[in-house]
Amino acid sequence: MPGKRGLMLFLLAAGSLLIQAPIPDSLTLAQALSQARTARGQVMTATARVAAARAGFRQAGTIPNPNGNYEYTEDTPRQHLTFDQSFDWLLTRGPSRDAANASITGALADSAQLEADLAAEVRRAFYALVAARQLHALVVAQAATADTLAGMAEHRFKSGDISRFEADAALLEAQRVRLNLSRAREVETIAGAEFSRTLGLMEVSRAPVPIAGLDDGLDEAGPREAPTEALIPGIQRATAESTAATLRRSGDQTGLDTDAERCRRGGMV
């Protein structure tokens, strides 16, 4: 019992040292998986259960030692040395080893399932943070474009090229994009905290930067119906159309009327 207690204390101390080890500012997916396996306590618990099951198998196959007895009497022969050996283990040793072997199989299966669940959890958190960071970068660029267009609309209003309504519409669009920027920052913060928790970090406020693209590692998850590269032209085309529509709204009366109707339906005007 003292030996087991000492081993548990050693494992806890080693786990604490591993958890407190410095984490780099950026991580690949492989590094994130390694960090989670090292720092998360579930993996250590599963490993301990496998070791306990194997120890139970060795104990189940142990043959009991015979009991020795020594006696001294006044009659001849005065010294008596006897050994008592039970043979019940002949009937129970085989089933006991089978049961212990089944325990090892179950512990290994649980460990493998836990490893798979942990890997899936880390992969989800990893790519969620990658997507959140890319979304944030896109919205930042969109906000810069909207602010530029709002400034251009205000300059054109002062020059008498457009009406006050058109300039206010451009300003309203810039404010809407700024609201989306706040939401994108919130999504990135939540994704970073979840990623840090998945890695087993003590501080979840500063998450490591994931080094990957949204299409990295998808081949490991199984076949894909459509490759990500085929979607990139469509995304670029949709982005160009959105930018062109935003540019038209700064000087096109038809686009402004559409925005006005949308605002009226939403109760903003």
Salt bridges, closest charged atoms under 4 A:
ASP25 OD1 - ARG206 NH1 3.18
GLU115 OE1 - ARG37 NE 2.98
GLU121 OE1 - ARG40 NH2 3.62
GLU121 OE2 - ARG197 NH2 2.69
ASP147 OD2 - ARG178 NH2 2.29
GLU154 OE1 - ARG164 NH2 2.83
ASP168 OD1 - ARG164 NE 3.14
GLU173 OE2 - ARG176 NH2 2.48
GLU173 OE2 - ARG249 NH2 3.27
GLU188 OE2 - ARG133 NH1 3.48
GLU188 OE1 - HIS136 ND1 2.60
GLU194 OE2 - ARG197 NH2 2.62
ASP219 OD1 - ARG224 NH2 3.00
GLU220 OE1 - ARG123 NH2 3.51
ASP259 OD2 - ARG249 NE 3.29
ASP259 OD1 - ARG262 NH2 3.08
GLU261 OE2 - ARG264 NH1 3.13
